[in-house]
Amino acid sequence: MKQHNDFALLLSTVENLSAMGAAELIESLP
């Protein structure tokens, strides 16, 4: 069960990083 929780945490972290990256990318556009 712990492995599943770790995987879910990793997945949510990746999604958050992707969202942040997309927001920064949009803000950097002229």
N, C-alpha and C positions, 0 to 999 in steps of 0.2 A: 504493500500500500504506500510505503514511503517513496518508492521509486516513482509511482504515479504522481504523487504530490510534487516531487522534484521536477518531473517532466512538465507538469502544468505550470509550475513557477517559471521554468525556463521559457516555456512557450509565451507566457504573458510578458516576460521581460523582453523577449525578441519583438513581440508585437508593439510594446511601448517604445522600444528603440526605433522601430520602423516608422512609427507615427511621428516621433520626434524628428527623425531624419527627413521625412517628407515635409514636415512643417518648416524646418530650416531651409530645405531646398526651395520651397515656395517663397519664403521670405527673402531669399537671396536673389530671386529673379528681379529684373529691373521693372 
